[in-house]
């Protein structure tokens, strides 16, 4: 018999069964060896055709850890880059012939240097910035190609058509808040603005800004918001939220474009979402204790009730399945999931933390080849908790 922990692992580790095909906010992301990616508070640079993602490793006492990818989907772990620990929000830079990592340690700005991009970093200097011994935290880095200085410390900055955009987070500990954007025509200011980058009640889709990545492709330039979705202590169960941004230099605004599943072509810069899926409506499902559902497009479940989708067809192995539902109050209950003959249910929120917030929740499920799979959703919670189910979709591409 499978334990609940093993069941969650089987349901939620797409990288363990094949290549990663989509960026899915709210889910755990895994590297090419099947281990959870551990690079929070970081940033990405591109060298040649390869992207390098540097971040703080929770599992290595907040040491700088590096990953590489050519498609922004499948990441190879290149390991911890220095013996130094407690280096928060590390960022990579190459302002001269050497390679540098800048980060925050004990509210100092710490710099590491190496003769190569991967590995061999040693401490260069540890100072307060600015020189008047001002203590600060949660730093970022921006390379400005129009200044001789080369780098500038900021929470999250990028530049479009001569306009500098600065994304910042409020100070609410590990809890998400509505991140804001400020703009200026000069890196020295004056700065103005303070508008939300997402609907205020979404709290930046439960994330905190870390870095902004620009993909200048042959067909489009795509600006990517890279955020951390922290757990209650900034620990190992924290995840990532990456979303493309709509940038308006005239209005000087940024809007995160929320997709439950998406990707960007690093060569063309074009953003795409799944176009092929097998749809299973509620009218074809069965609900515990009820007769036929006829043509109803939405089925309401109360605590203890469940809906079962039978004869679900899959190619076999791990596939993305979109669960289409809304809840009336996330604090009052949760949705549990059964797949085929697994002995224990799984809380959908452990597979995708957007559960209860978004109306479309992709989860990675291990399905059998053929058309005899069964997927059951159940409502678990206090009296008055309600789940409005619209169906499921098996993503085919």
Beta strands, then each sheet from edge to edge (+ up, - down):
strand 1: 40-47
strand 2: 50-57
strand 3: 63-69
strand 4: 76-80
strand 5: 88-93
strand 6: 99-105
strand 7: 108-114
strand 8: 122-127
strand 9: 141-143
strand 10: 151-153
strand 11: 157-160
strand 12: 163-168
strand 13: 180-184
strand 14: 192-196
strand 15: 208-216
strand 16: 221-229
strand 17: 239-248
strand 18: 253-257
strand 19: 263-264
strand 20: 271-272
strand 21: 277-281
strand 22: 286-287
strand 23: 299-302
strand 24: 306-314
strand 25: 317-327
strand 26: 333-339
strand 27: 346-347
strand 28: 360-367
strand 29: 370-381
strand 30: 386-395
sheet 1: 1+ 2- 3+ 4-
sheet 2: 5+ 6- 7+ 8-
sheet 3: 9+ 10-
sheet 4: 11+ 12- 13+ 14-
sheet 5: 15+ 16- 17+ 18-
sheet 6: 19+ 20-
sheet 7: 21+ 30- 23+
sheet 8: 21+ 30- 25+ 28-
sheet 9: 22+ 24- 29+ 26- 27+
end
